[in-house]
Amino acid sequence: MLACSGCGTRSGRVHSRCQRCIADAAVGGQETVIRLLVRRLFCDNADCAKRTFVEQVVGVDDFAFRRRHNYGTIVIDMDTHGPIDVLPDRLGDTFAGWLRAHPGAKAVCRDRAGSYAEGARLGAPDAVQVADPFHLLYNLTDKVDRIVRAHRKCLHDRPAAEAVAQPEPLNSEPVEGRRAELTRQRHAEVHALWDKGVGTTAISKALNLDDKTVRRYARAETAGELLTQVARRGSDLDEHTGFLVQRWPEGCTNAARLAQDLRGRGYRGSERTVRRLIQDLARHRDATGRRLDDRAETTADHQLDYPPCGRSR
């Protein structure tokens, strides 16, 4: 039996049922949805303007008419999230009187104030009192903080993460070929004019080079510095080389699979670049003398992070 919110007549005759979804605060980073089955009842009072009504869920909280001086209470319809009434103060007796004047509340959503709890107990003794989402999280945070403070001696510093050994540069061989010869020739020509006091603009016109290129060659004391810069010029994959070296001995040598894992780590390059690098890895040996394509036994916890993959495409 439920009292009509319009006239107070009690009724148990069901008109219909519907399901409502209430979005609650996230728990553990996961979305929380409460599915509530609501009954709509007939009002048997012929003089009542409401022909049907549903269970009432009201929310109550305080607000400031004038901060630090005068406070009141606002009553909210939790179904529509709209205000129902404003009370002149935040006393429990005032809220209890409002509930008696508006019977039928099935639930009261409130904060942790004792006055509202007492008012709900006196004005709607059959209503369920629940905390609003903000204070649920506040209560949880407060409780966890107290537990942590009580067991502070049990806490230990987080162990330092093991650094992943970075591999030796795969392109450490001396740079030779036509490009290296051209670099040495241009470096000699630029410095021949630069040492005579010729400016960068005149040098760029005489050698048909860009001003930035001339300045870069002029700053390099030897051609070897320029060749080293060319050799060290990497790709988007350079910062992920350590990850590949770590995954390789675990048996994951599939370029497509590795490229997919790398994209999850922010890699924007192509699968072809990954394939070229793992081909270079296959030609190098690790510090223990084993080839990097020797399969290693994967641990159970690592399998939780990365599913096993083989050579097949």
N, C-alpha and C positions, 0 to 999 in steps of 0.2 A: 504494500500500500504506500502511496506517495501523495503528498499534499500538492494541490494545484497552486502554482505560483501566482495565479490571478485572484482566486477567491479563497484558497485554503481548503477546499473540499478534497477529502482523501479519496483516491481511486486506485484500483488495481487492474482495470480493464485495458489491455494492451491494444493500441492502434496499429503500430508497426515497429520494426527494428531496423537500425542502420549501424554501420560501422564507421568510426572516425579514426583518423590517423593523427597522432600527436607527436610532433617532433621534439624529442628530449635532448638533453645535453649529450655530447659525444662521450663514450666510455672507452678508454684505451685507444683513442684515435679512430674508433669505429662509430659510424652513425647509429644512433639509437632511435627507433620508432616504436611507439606504443599504440597498439590497435585496440580501440575501446568500443565495445558493443553497447549501444544506447537504445533504450526503449522509449517510444513515444506513447503516452497514455491518453485515454479519453477523459475529459472532465464532464461529469454527469450533472453538474449544476447548470440548469437551463438559463439562468440569469448571468452566467459568467461569459465574458467576451471571448475567453480562450476556449476553443473547442478541444484542443490537444495541448499537451505540454511534455517536457522531458525533464530528466533529473537535473538538478541545479548544481553547478560547480562554481563557487564564487572565490575570487581572490581578494586579498586585503593587504594593504601596505600603507605606510605613513608617508606624508609629504609635508613640505614646509610652506605655510602661508607667508611666513617671514623667517628666514633662516636664523636659527639659534634663539628665536623668540616664541613663535607660535606655530604649532604643528597640527595637522588634521589627518583624517583617514580617508582613503579612496577605496571604494568597493568595485571590483571588476568582474564582469561576466567572462569566465575563462573559456566559454564556447566561442564567443564572438570577439573576445579581447577588447571589448568596449567598456567604458565606465558606466556603472549603474547608479552610484550615489556617492556623495561626499559628506563625511561626518565632521562635526566641528572640532573634534579632538581625537586623541589616540588612546582613550581609556577603554579598558575591557568591558566595563558596564555599558558604555555607549554602543559598542559593537554588538554586545549580547542583545541589547534592546532592538537594534536593527534586525538581527536574525529572527527574533520573536515576531517582529512586525512583518517579516517576509519568510514565512515557513516554507519548508520543502528543500532546503539545502542538503545535498547528499555529501558534498565534500567542500572543505575549506582549504584553500591554498594560501599559506601565510609565510611570514619570515620567522625568525627565531625569537621575536618579542614575546615575553610571557603574558603581557596584557591581552594580546590577540588570542593566544592559546586559551586563556581563561574565559574570554568572551565567547569563543566558539564552543567551549565546553558547556557554558551556561545557556547560550542562546540556541544552539543546535546540538544537543547531546548525542544524537544519533549520527551526526555527520562525521565523516572521516577527515582527520586533519593531516595534511601533507605539506611538505616543504617545497617551495618553488625551486626551479633548477639552479638559480644562482646560489641559494643557501645550501642546497644539496652539495654542490661542489665546494662551497666555503666550509661546510662541516667536515667533508672528507679531507680537505687540505689541512684544516686545523688538527684533525685527529692524527693524520700522518706526521705532521710537524711535531706533535707531542711524543709520538712513538719514537721518532728519530732522535729527539732530544734525550729521551730516557735511555736509549741504547747507543749513544754516540761513541762509546768506547768500543763497540762491536764493528764500527765502520773502519774500513781500511782504504788506503790510497789506491786508486786505480793503477794496475800495473802498466808500465810503459809498453806501448805497442811495439811489436818487433818490426824493425825496419826491413823492408824488402830490398834485398841486395840489387843494386842497379847493375845491369850488364855493361860490359865494355863496349864502346862504340863499335858498331859493325863496319863502319866505313873509315877505319883508322889508317888504312893503307895510304902511302904517299899519292898525291894527286898528280897524274901524268896525262899525257895526251895533247891533242890540238888545243883544247881550251886552256890548259896550263901554260903551253908555249905562248899563246896569245896574251895571257895575263902577264907573264914575265916581260914580254916585249913592250906592252903598253906601260908597265910600271917603269921600265928603263927610259922610255920616251918622255913620260910625264916628268920624272925626276931630272932628266937632262935639261929640260926647260925651266923647271921649278928652281933648280939650283942656280940658274942664271938670273933669277929674280923676275921671271915672266909670271904674270898674274893668271889666275884660274880661268878667267874669261878668254884671254888670248890663247891659253893652252887648249881650251875646249874647241876654239875655232880652228886652231892649227892642226889638231889631231882628230877633229870631227867627233868629239866625245861630249857627253852631257856634263854640265857643271858639277853635278853631284858625284858623278863617276870620277872626275878629275880630282875633286877634293878628297874622295875616299882613297884614291891611289897616292895622293900627296901625303896623306896622314900615315900611310903604311911605310915604315922604314925599309922593309924588304918585301919582295914579291911573295915570300913564304907566308907572310901574315895574310895576304889576300887569298892564297890558296887554302890556308887553314880555315878561313871564313867560309869558303865555298864548300869545303869538306864537312864543316859542322852545320851547314845550312840544312835543317831537318824539315820534317813534315808535322802534321797534326798528330801523327802516331808516336812521336818521340816520347811524350810524357806518359804514354801507356806501355812503353817497352817493358818496364819492370813487371807489369801485370801479365804480359804475354809470356815472359820468361818463367813466371811463377806457375802459369797454367800449363805450359808445355810438358813438363815432366809428369804432370798428373794424368796425361793421356789425352788431353784435348788438343788435337792438331788440325781440326777442321776449320778452314779459314772462314767459312760462312758463319759457323757457330761463334767463333771468336769475334768476328766483326759485329755480330748481334750483341754479344756481351759488352763490347767496347762502346757501342752506341748508348747503352744504358749508363755508361760512365762519362758521357759527353763527347765521344769521338764523332767527328763529322766527315771523316774521310771515306774512301771507297774500300770495298772488299778486296780489290786488286792490290791495293797498297799493303793490306794485312797479309795477303798471300806471299807477296815479295819478301816481307820481313820474316815470315816463318820459314821460308826457303833459306834465308840467310842464317836463321837460328839452327837449321838442320846441319849446316856446314861448320858450326862452331861447337866447341865443347865447354862444359861448365868447369868450375874450379876443381872438381873431384876427378876429372878425366873422363867422365862418362859423356856420351853423346846426349844432347838435350832431348832427343826424341825417344830415349829409353823411358818406358812407362813406369810411373811410380804408383804406389798404392794410395788411393784417396781415403781420407778420414771421413767418419760419419758426419761430423759437423760441417765439413766443407761440402759434402754432398747436399746439405740443406741449402747452401747458397748457390751452388752451380750443379745442375744435373750432368751426369757423365755424358761424354760425346766421343765419337770415334773418328776415324779417318774418312768414312764414307760420306758422300755428299747427298 
